[in-house]
Amino acid sequence: VQLQASGGGLVQAGGSLRLSCAASGSVFGINLMGWYRQAPGKQRELVATITSGGSTDYADSVKGRFTISRDSAKNTVYLQMNSLKPEDTAVYYCNAVRFLISSWGQGTLVTVSS
């Protein structure tokens, strides 16, 4: 599975961004997709996940502000990020799990200025 993430950028606190992640290659059997992030000097952490059935899960820090969704026809997952805070600044990575094998995208930088 190849994952291509896009949509990062610089935004002021309180603003919004939408990340996209398109999966290609062997996409049959992907049962979980999600977003993780890694801030400078910190470990990579879960942001949100969505199953093939549409069930979602979020980190407590983003609940109520971020929304994950997917377009199965396009093999694409989205992360709508609203009310962004400076602490959301990180490289955001797309992830897909297919038959228990995890694949990662290249990461897209989100910078939130105060």
Secondary structure, DSSP 8 states (H G I E B T S, - for coil): -EEEEE--EEEETT--EEEEEEEESS-TTEEEEEEEEE-TTS--EEEEEEETT--EEE-TTTTTTEEEEEEGGGTEEEEEE-S--GGG-EEEEEEEEETTEEEE---EEEEEE-
